[in-house]
């Protein structure tokens, strides 16, 4: 993925990465964040699915990857979980996480929203996909950027 002009400072990016690492200490799930200026698709969920596959989130052992997608200039976001999660949780499982994001994003608090949303995802996934001491980190905890 191409480099993106910084929407978040390096320091803010580190805080997001710390939230990812904290969430992944509660669950065997894998969390990724993808940020881009504009959503190239009219449907944000379709774009989130494209990114989900590009980042190999569908290749985790338990199919429990989660993507936080943000197109900041278009003011669009999505939270997408893999098939292993969908098979175990209620249909409204992600609603609390989306509510956290929406409440912060609507006030322009993107950093706070992402960090809280990631924290909530880790908490929610904990009961279905608990962390075990022998869990391996299947995907890098970095942030990916689009254009």
N, CA and C atoms as a LAMMPS dump frame, in Angstrom:
ITEM: TIMESTEP
0
ITEM: NUMBER OF ATOMS
441
ITEM: BOX BOUNDS ff ff ff
-5.0000000000000000e+02 5.0000000000000000e+02
-5.0000000000000000e+02 5.0000000000000000e+02
-5.0000000000000000e+02 5.0000000000000000e+02
ITEM: ATOMS id mol type element x y z
1 1 1 N 0.843 -1.179 0
2 1 2 C 0 0 0
3 1 3 C 0.894 1.249 0
4 2 1 N 0.451 2.266 -0.668
5 2 2 C 1.256 3.479 -0.798
6 2 3 C 1.283 4.273 0.496
7 3 1 N 2.32 5.073 0.624
8 3 2 C 2.426 5.942 1.797
9 3 3 C 1.371 7.032 1.708
10 4 1 N 0.82 7.358 2.824
11 4 2 C -0.243 8.366 2.926
12 4 3 C 0.306 9.586 3.651
13 5 1 N -0.011 10.795 3.165
14 5 2 C 0.355 11.953 3.973
15 5 3 C -0.236 11.766 5.376
16 6 1 N 0.513 12.136 6.356
17 6 2 C 0.118 11.815 7.726
18 6 3 C -1.182 12.487 8.157
19 7 1 N -2.139 11.662 8.487
20 7 2 C -3.373 12.137 9.111
21 7 3 C -3.159 12.121 10.62
22 8 1 N -2.471 11.085 11.08
23 8 2 C -2.081 10.975 12.482
24 8 3 C -0.573 11.211 12.563
25 9 1 N -0.141 11.893 13.599
26 9 2 C 1.291 12.077 13.809
27 9 3 C 1.924 10.725 14.138
28 10 1 N 3.24 10.667 14.091
29 10 2 C 3.949 9.429 14.457
30 10 3 C 3.573 9.01 15.88
31 11 1 N 3.493 9.988 16.776
32 11 2 C 3.136 9.712 18.166
33 11 3 C 1.728 9.129 18.269
34 12 1 N 0.797 9.698 17.525
35 12 2 C -0.578 9.19 17.54
36 12 3 C -0.65 7.785 16.949
37 13 1 N 0.137 7.551 15.888
38 13 2 C 0.169 6.211 15.299
39 13 3 C 0.667 5.192 16.328
40 14 1 N 1.643 5.576 17.126
41 14 2 C 2.153 4.674 18.158
42 14 3 C 1.074 4.362 19.2
43 15 1 N 0.237 5.34 19.516
44 15 2 C -0.858 5.103 20.463
45 15 3 C -1.877 4.113 19.887
46 16 1 N -2.142 4.214 18.6
47 16 2 C -3.051 3.266 17.94
48 16 3 C -2.438 1.87 17.965
49 17 1 N -1.153 1.775 17.65
50 17 2 C -0.47 0.479 17.667
51 17 3 C -0.484 -0.112 19.078
52 18 1 N -0.293 0.729 20.087
53 18 2 C -0.361 0.24 21.476
54 18 3 C -1.755 -0.297 21.792
55 19 1 N -2.795 0.353 21.265
56 19 2 C -4.166 -0.147 21.472
57 19 3 C -4.352 -1.503 20.802
58 20 1 N -3.793 -1.67 19.605
59 20 2 C -3.865 -2.954 18.912
60 20 3 C -3.178 -4.034 19.757
61 21 1 N -1.989 -3.73 20.25
62 21 2 C -1.239 -4.707 21.049
63 21 3 C -1.973 -5.04 22.344
64 22 1 N -2.569 -4.041 22.963
65 22 2 C -3.334 -4.272 24.202
66 22 3 C -4.541 -5.163 23.921
67 23 1 N -5.245 -4.894 22.83
68 23 2 C -6.418 -5.701 22.475
69 23 3 C -6.004 -7.141 22.202
70 24 1 N -4.889 -7.312 21.505
71 24 2 C -4.443 -8.656 21.146
72 24 3 C -3.885 -9.432 22.336
73 25 1 N -3.653 -8.761 23.447
74 25 2 C -3.245 -9.463 24.677
75 25 3 C -4.468 -10.059 25.38
76 26 1 N -5.668 -9.643 24.969
77 26 2 C -6.901 -10.169 25.558
78 26 3 C -7.515 -11.286 24.725
79 27 1 N -7.128 -11.364 23.458
80 27 2 C -7.79 -12.285 22.542
81 27 3 C -6.789 -12.874 21.555
82 28 1 N -7.142 -14.021 21.011
83 28 2 C -6.32 -14.596 19.944
84 28 3 C -6.636 -13.94 18.603
85 29 1 N -7.633 -13.071 18.575
86 29 2 C -7.997 -12.356 17.352
87 29 3 C -6.879 -11.426 16.904
88 30 1 N -6.873 -11.123 15.611
89 30 2 C -5.893 -10.212 15.024
90 30 3 C -6.597 -8.928 14.621
91 31 1 N -6.032 -7.797 15.008
92 31 2 C -6.634 -6.493 14.731
93 31 3 C -5.725 -5.708 13.785
94 32 1 N -6.314 -5.13 12.743
95 32 2 C -5.583 -4.272 11.815
96 32 3 C -6.344 -2.964 11.645
97 33 1 N -5.602 -1.908 11.382
98 33 2 C -6.179 -0.592 11.099
99 33 3 C -5.678 -0.161 9.724
100 34 1 N -6.616 0.275 8.889
101 34 2 C -6.262 0.796 7.564
102 34 3 C -6.867 2.189 7.428
103 35 1 N -6.016 3.139 7.042
104 35 2 C -6.44 4.536 6.935
105 35 3 C -6.142 5.045 5.537
106 36 1 N -7.129 5.723 4.963
107 36 2 C -6.892 6.392 3.697
108 36 3 C -7.735 7.656 3.624
109 37 1 N -7.328 8.531 2.729
110 37 2 C -7.979 9.83 2.595
111 37 3 C -9.41 9.68 2.091
112 38 1 N -9.569 8.951 0.99
113 38 2 C -10.882 8.789 0.365
114 38 3 C -11.187 7.311 0.144
115 39 1 N -12.445 6.981 0.23
116 39 2 C -12.903 5.623 -0.041
117 39 3 C -13.139 5.502 -1.547
118 40 1 N -12.343 4.681 -2.25
119 40 2 C -12.475 4.6 -3.707
120 40 3 C -13.729 3.86 -4.178
121 41 1 N -14.47 3.292 -3.269
122 41 2 C -15.688 2.568 -3.615
123 41 3 C -16.903 3.33 -3.083
124 42 1 N -18.031 3.297 -3.789
125 42 2 C -19.231 3.964 -3.257
126 42 3 C -19.74 3.284 -1.98
127 43 1 N -19.402 2.016 -1.801
128 43 2 C -19.848 1.251 -0.632
129 43 3 C -18.654 1.004 0.292
130 44 1 N -18.681 1.622 1.461
131 44 2 C -17.549 1.516 2.393
132 44 3 C -17.294 0.063 2.825
133 45 1 N -18.335 -0.739 2.947
134 45 2 C -18.133 -2.135 3.344
135 45 3 C -17.435 -2.93 2.231
136 46 1 N -17.749 -2.615 0.977
137 46 2 C -17.062 -3.281 -0.135
138 46 3 C -15.573 -2.944 -0.115
139 47 1 N -15.261 -1.683 0.131
140 47 2 C -13.855 -1.272 0.22
141 47 3 C -13.176 -1.954 1.404
142 48 1 N -13.857 -2.011 2.538
143 48 2 C -13.291 -2.666 3.718
144 48 3 C -12.994 -4.137 3.412
145 49 1 N -13.869 -4.798 2.662
146 49 2 C -13.64 -6.204 2.296
147 49 3 C -12.401 -6.339 1.409
148 50 1 N -12.231 -5.417 0.446
149 50 2 C -11.045 -5.444 -0.416
150 50 3 C -9.773 -5.336 0.428
151 51 1 N -9.764 -4.375 1.349
152 51 2 C -8.592 -4.15 2.2
153 51 3 C -8.367 -5.354 3.107
154 52 1 N -9.446 -5.907 3.646
155 52 2 C -9.387 -7.076 4.514
156 52 3 C -8.591 -8.196 3.839
157 53 1 N -8.908 -8.451 2.565
158 53 2 C -8.216 -9.517 1.839
159 53 3 C -6.793 -9.123 1.464
160 54 1 N -6.575 -7.866 1.1
161 54 2 C -5.215 -7.416 0.772
162 54 3 C -4.28 -7.563 1.97
163 55 1 N -4.821 -7.359 3.167
164 55 2 C -4.004 -7.444 4.383
165 55 3 C -3.93 -8.87 4.948
166 56 1 N -4.526 -9.818 4.245
167 56 2 C -4.52 -11.236 4.636
168 56 3 C -5.205 -11.515 5.969
169 57 1 N -6.155 -10.704 6.327
170 57 2 C -6.884 -10.944 7.572
171 57 3 C -7.715 -12.23 7.505
172 58 1 N -8.026 -12.687 6.31
173 58 2 C -8.801 -13.915 6.125
174 58 3 C -7.933 -15.17 6.29
175 59 1 N -6.638 -14.981 6.534
176 59 2 C -5.749 -16.134 6.628
177 59 3 C -5.327 -16.467 8.057
178 60 1 N -6.005 -15.907 9.05
179 60 2 C -5.67 -16.268 10.428
180 60 3 C -6.198 -17.676 10.711
181 61 1 N -5.544 -18.374 11.608
182 61 2 C -5.873 -19.77 11.892
183 61 3 C -7.338 -19.954 12.305
184 62 1 N -7.844 -19.064 13.144
185 62 2 C -9.216 -19.205 13.631
186 62 3 C -10.209 -18.322 12.871
187 63 1 N -9.734 -17.691 11.787
188 63 2 C -10.574 -16.786 10.993
189 63 3 C -11.201 -15.72 11.901
190 64 1 N -10.338 -15.132 12.761
191 64 2 C -10.82 -14.149 13.734
192 64 3 C -10.099 -12.806 13.605
193 65 1 N -9.862 -12.411 12.373
194 65 2 C -9.267 -11.109 12.11
195 65 3 C -10.326 -10.019 12.114
196 66 1 N -9.905 -8.812 12.506
197 66 2 C -10.8 -7.655 12.552
198 66 3 C -10.108 -6.481 11.877
199 67 1 N -10.832 -5.803 11.011
200 67 2 C -10.31 -4.625 10.335
201 67 3 C -11.08 -3.385 10.767
202 68 1 N -10.326 -2.357 11.152
203 68 2 C -10.88 -1.015 11.364
204 68 3 C -10.464 -0.2 10.147
205 69 1 N -11.449 0.217 9.371
206 69 2 C -11.188 0.964 8.139
207 69 3 C -11.681 2.394 8.316
208 70 1 N -10.835 3.353 7.95
209 70 2 C -11.204 4.768 8.062
210 70 3 C -10.794 5.51 6.79
211 71 1 N -11.774 6.149 6.135
212 71 2 C -11.52 7.07 5.021
213 71 3 C -11.874 8.452 5.562
214 72 1 N -10.868 9.151 6.088
215 72 2 C -11.127 10.35 6.883
216 72 3 C -11.697 11.52 6.098
217 73 1 N -11.282 11.739 4.874
218 73 2 C -11.818 12.882 4.138
219 73 3 C -13.274 12.667 3.749
220 74 1 N -13.629 11.412 3.488
221 74 2 C -15.013 11.073 3.144
222 74 3 C -15.881 10.86 4.38
223 75 1 N -15.233 10.853 5.541
224 75 2 C -15.934 10.618 6.807
225 75 3 C -16.703 9.29 6.783
226 76 1 N -15.996 8.243 6.333
227 76 2 C -16.565 6.896 6.278
228 76 3 C -15.689 5.962 7.097
229 77 1 N -16.328 5.007 7.743
230 77 2 C -15.566 3.993 8.463
231 77 3 C -16.331 2.68 8.445
232 78 1 N -15.596 1.609 8.72
233 78 2 C -16.204 0.288 8.812
234 78 3 C -15.404 -0.554 9.797
235 79 1 N -16.093 -1.482 10.418
236 79 2 C -15.451 -2.497 11.253
237 79 3 C -15.896 -3.824 10.653
238 80 1 N -14.927 -4.635 10.282
239 80 2 C -15.236 -5.882 9.594
240 80 3 C -14.527 -7.036 10.285
241 81 1 N -15.292 -8.033 10.689
242 81 2 C -14.733 -9.226 11.313
243 81 3 C -14.833 -10.407 10.369
244 82 1 N -13.943 -11.364 10.539
245 82 2 C -13.902 -12.528 9.661
246 82 3 C -14.98 -13.55 10.025
247 83 1 N -15.058 -14.552 9.178
248 83 2 C -16.077 -15.593 9.249
249 83 3 C -16.089 -16.331 10.59
250 84 1 N -14.918 -16.579 11.155
251 84 2 C -14.858 -17.286 12.437
252 84 3 C -15.552 -16.517 13.548
253 85 1 N -15.488 -15.206 13.493
254 85 2 C -16.168 -14.36 14.48
255 85 3 C -17.665 -14.389 14.221
256 86 1 N -18.053 -14.174 12.957
257 86 2 C -19.476 -14.13 12.602
258 86 3 C -20.204 -15.422 12.957
259 87 1 N -19.504 -16.547 12.907
260 87 2 C -20.128 -17.835 13.235
261 87 3 C -20.42 -17.992 14.724
262 88 1 N -19.748 -17.182 15.568
263 88 2 C -19.887 -17.358 17.015
264 88 3 C -20.657 -16.251 17.727
265 89 1 N -20.868 -15.142 17.07
266 89 2 C -21.419 -13.987 17.782
267 89 3 C -22.803 -13.602 17.251
268 90 1 N -23.519 -12.804 18.045
269 90 2 C -24.817 -12.288 17.619
270 90 3 C -24.639 -11.3 16.471
271 91 1 N -25.698 -11.093 15.719
272 91 2 C -25.654 -10.199 14.551
273 91 3 C -25.25 -8.777 14.926
274 92 1 N -25.599 -8.326 16.123
275 92 2 C -25.282 -6.945 16.537
276 92 3 C -23.976 -6.852 17.331
277 93 1 N -23.139 -7.872 17.209
278 93 2 C -21.897 -7.953 17.978
279 93 3 C -21.041 -6.697 17.863
280 94 1 N -20.909 -6.145 16.666
281 94 2 C -20.023 -5.01 16.446
282 94 3 C -20.67 -3.665 16.743
283 95 1 N -21.952 -3.666 17.098
284 95 2 C -22.657 -2.391 17.261
285 95 3 C -22.025 -1.498 18.336
286 96 1 N -21.651 -2.068 19.469
287 96 2 C -21.036 -1.268 20.541
288 96 3 C -19.732 -0.64 20.063
289 97 1 N -18.94 -1.424 19.342
290 97 2 C -17.677 -0.912 18.817
291 97 3 C -17.932 0.223 17.828
292 98 1 N -18.89 0.029 16.929
293 98 2 C -19.23 1.071 15.952
294 98 3 C -19.761 2.32 16.644
295 99 1 N -20.533 2.119 17.708
296 99 2 C -21.068 3.266 18.463
297 99 3 C -19.937 4.087 19.081
298 100 1 N -18.929 3.403 19.633
299 100 2 C -17.758 4.11 20.181
300 100 3 C -17.097 4.95 19.089
301 101 1 N -16.873 4.329 17.947
302 101 2 C -16.236 5.035 16.835
303 101 3 C -17.073 6.237 16.406
304 102 1 N -18.35 5.993 16.159
305 102 2 C -19.238 7.051 15.658
306 102 3 C -19.299 8.234 16.624
307 103 1 N -19.419 7.965 17.918
308 103 2 C -19.562 9.057 18.894
309 103 3 C -18.314 9.938 18.923
310 104 1 N -17.144 9.334 18.755
311 104 2 C -15.903 10.12 18.744
312 104 3 C -15.639 10.759 17.385
313 105 1 N -15.851 9.995 16.32
314 105 2 C -15.597 10.523 14.976
315 105 3 C -16.486 11.727 14.685
316 106 1 N -17.731 11.696 15.162
317 106 2 C -18.652 12.809 14.892
318 106 3 C -18.157 14.11 15.513
319 107 1 N -17.289 14.001 16.519
320 107 2 C -16.704 15.188 17.163
321 107 3 C -15.283 15.46 16.656
322 108 1 N -14.87 14.72 15.63
323 108 2 C -13.524 14.908 15.089
324 108 3 C -12.441 14.251 15.93
325 109 1 N -12.819 13.409 16.868
326 109 2 C -11.865 12.74 17.769
327 109 3 C -11.477 11.378 17.181
328 110 1 N -10.715 11.414 16.106
329 110 2 C -10.388 10.172 15.395
330 110 3 C -9.448 9.271 16.19
331 111 1 N -8.445 9.851 16.816
332 111 2 C -7.51 9.053 17.602
333 111 3 C -8.231 8.377 18.761
334 112 1 N -8.971 9.159 19.527
335 112 2 C -9.713 8.622 20.664
336 112 3 C -10.7 7.547 20.21
337 113 1 N -11.4 7.81 19.114
338 113 2 C -12.383 6.854 18.604
339 113 3 C -11.755 5.531 18.214
340 114 1 N -10.66 5.595 17.459
341 114 2 C -9.99 4.355 17.049
342 114 3 C -9.472 3.579 18.255
343 115 1 N -8.82 4.272 19.168
344 115 2 C -8.266 3.589 20.346
345 115 3 C -9.371 2.95 21.184
346 116 1 N -10.446 3.685 21.409
347 116 2 C -11.576 3.124 22.182
348 116 3 C -12.235 1.962 21.444
349 117 1 N -12.395 2.11 20.133
350 117 2 C -12.998 1.04 19.338
351 117 3 C -12.16 -0.225 19.361
352 118 1 N -10.852 -0.071 19.242
353 118 2 C -9.945 -1.218 19.287
354 118 3 C -9.997 -1.874 20.665
355 119 1 N -10.003 -1.054 21.724
356 119 2 C -10.127 -1.588 23.091
357 119 3 C -11.407 -2.403 23.232
358 120 1 N -12.508 -1.853 22.726
359 120 2 C -13.806 -2.523 22.813
360 120 3 C -13.792 -3.836 22.035
361 121 1 N -13.173 -3.843 20.863
362 121 2 C -13.093 -5.071 20.068
363 121 3 C -12.338 -6.157 20.836
364 122 1 N -11.216 -5.795 21.455
365 122 2 C -10.461 -6.763 22.245
366 122 3 C -11.296 -7.32 23.379
367 123 1 N -12.019 -6.44 24.048
368 123 2 C -12.88 -6.853 25.155
369 123 3 C -13.996 -7.783 24.67
370 124 1 N -14.639 -7.409 23.573
371 124 2 C -15.75 -8.205 23.03
372 124 3 C -15.273 -9.587 22.564
373 125 1 N -14.106 -9.629 21.936
374 125 2 C -13.608 -10.896 21.392
375 125 3 C -13.07 -11.835 22.469
376 126 1 N -12.718 -11.273 23.603
377 126 2 C -12.097 -12.046 24.691
378 126 3 C -12.916 -13.288 25.06
379 127 1 N -14.24 -13.155 25.139
380 127 2 C -15.054 -14.295 25.576
381 127 3 C -15.166 -15.378 24.498
382 128 1 N -15.059 -15.008 23.236
383 128 2 C -15.19 -15.984 22.156
384 128 3 C -13.841 -16.529 21.683
385 129 1 N -12.821 -15.693 21.776
386 129 2 C -11.475 -16.06 21.319
387 129 3 C -10.467 -15.616 22.367
388 130 1 N -10.437 -16.28 23.53
389 130 2 C -9.518 -15.843 24.592
390 130 3 C -8.055 -15.991 24.18
391 131 1 N -7.234 -15.147 24.771
392 131 2 C -5.789 -15.2 24.54
393 131 3 C -5.214 -16.387 25.294
394 132 1 N -4.315 -17.101 24.678
395 132 2 C -3.594 -18.197 25.326
396 132 3 C -2.109 -17.873 25.28
397 133 1 N -1.386 -18.333 26.269
398 133 2 C 0.037 -17.985 26.366
399 133 3 C 0.845 -18.449 25.156
400 134 1 N 0.34 -19.451 24.427
401 134 2 C 1.087 -19.928 23.26
402 134 3 C 0.597 -19.296 21.947
403 135 1 N -0.297 -18.303 22.04
404 135 2 C -0.768 -17.614 20.834
405 135 3 C 0.395 -16.915 20.143
406 136 1 N 0.378 -16.97 18.826
407 136 2 C 1.385 -16.234 18.073
408 136 3 C 0.716 -15.06 17.378
409 137 1 N 1.45 -14.003 17.233
410 137 2 C 0.95 -12.822 16.54
411 137 3 C 1.047 -13.124 15.048
412 138 1 N -0.098 -13.386 14.4
413 138 2 C -0.095 -13.844 13.018
414 138 3 C 0.119 -12.726 12.002
415 139 1 N -0.199 -11.496 12.389
416 139 2 C -0.062 -10.361 11.474
417 139 3 C 0.623 -9.206 12.191
418 140 1 N 1.375 -8.38 11.465
419 140 2 C 2.023 -7.239 12.109
420 140 3 C 0.992 -6.284 12.71
421 141 1 N 1.363 -5.61 13.786
422 141 2 C 0.466 -4.693 14.493
423 141 3 C 0.539 -3.27 13.952
424 142 1 N 1.112 -3.103 12.77
425 142 2 C 1.259 -1.765 12.221
426 142 3 C -0.054 -1.273 11.601
427 143 1 N -0.049 -0.023 11.191
428 143 2 C -1.192 0.59 10.525
429 143 3 C -0.879 0.582 9.031
430 144 1 N -1.852 0.223 8.219
431 144 2 C -1.635 0.302 6.774
432 144 3 C -2.335 1.55 6.243
433 145 1 N -1.81 2.068 5.144
434 145 2 C -2.335 3.29 4.564
435 145 3 C -2.655 3.096 3.102
436 146 1 N -3.756 3.675 2.661
437 146 2 C -4.131 3.662 1.252
438 146 3 C -3.868 5.029 0.67
439 147 1 N -4.581 5.368 -0.372
440 147 2 C -4.384 6.68 -1.003
441 147 3 C -5.709 7.334 -1.302
